[in-house]
C-alpha cells in the first residue's frame, strides 16, 4: 500500500516553499509520495491573476522533475467543475485501489473544513497532514470543532514558509529577481514566457 499525500493548490506559480513542504512530508512524516494536485481555473478568481491550467501544471512538472516521491497531477482537469476534494478522492480511490490517500494542507485551510463539501465525511476517511502557517487563527465554529474532533490530524513541524504566489507575482511585476524563491527550471520558464510581468 503506497501512502500518498495530496497537496491541492493553484500553484500559481509553484515555488520552493511548496517543494520544501512536500519534501518534509516524505522525509519526516512517513508519506511515500506527495502529489501536487493542480486546481483548475476558479470562476471566482480573476483570469488575469491565474495562468492557464496547463501552464501551471507544466511548471509543477518542471519543479518535480524525475522525482519518484513528488508528482504533478492533473486529475481535477478531468472532473466536473467546480471540483470538490471529496469527489476527487473518491475518483482517485477507484483508480488507485493500492494507494492510501491523505491530505496535505496548511493550518489556514484546516480551519476552513466546516465550509468544505462533506467535510465531516472527508476527515473520517482520510488523515490530514497539516503544516504551520504563521498568524493563523481558529474560528469559533461548533461545526468546525466537531470536524476537527473526528479527524486524524498529524501536526507537522515543517519549517515555516512565508513565501506565497502573490509575493512572487508582485516581485516579478516590479522587475525583481525572484529566482531565489523558485526551482531553477520554473524561473527560467517564467522568464522565457514573460509570465506575471504585467
Buried (B, 14 or more C-beta within 10 A) or exposed (E): EEBBBBBBBBBBBBBBBBBBBBBBBBEEBEBBBBBBBBBBBEEEEEEEEBBEBEBBBBBBBBBBEEBEBBBBBBBBBEBEEEBBBBBBBBBBBEEEEEBBBBBBBBBBBBBEBBEBEBBBBBBEBBBBBBBBBEEEEEEEBEEBEBBBEBBEBBEBEBEEBEBEBEBBBEBBEEEEEBEEBBBEEBBEBBBEEEBBEE
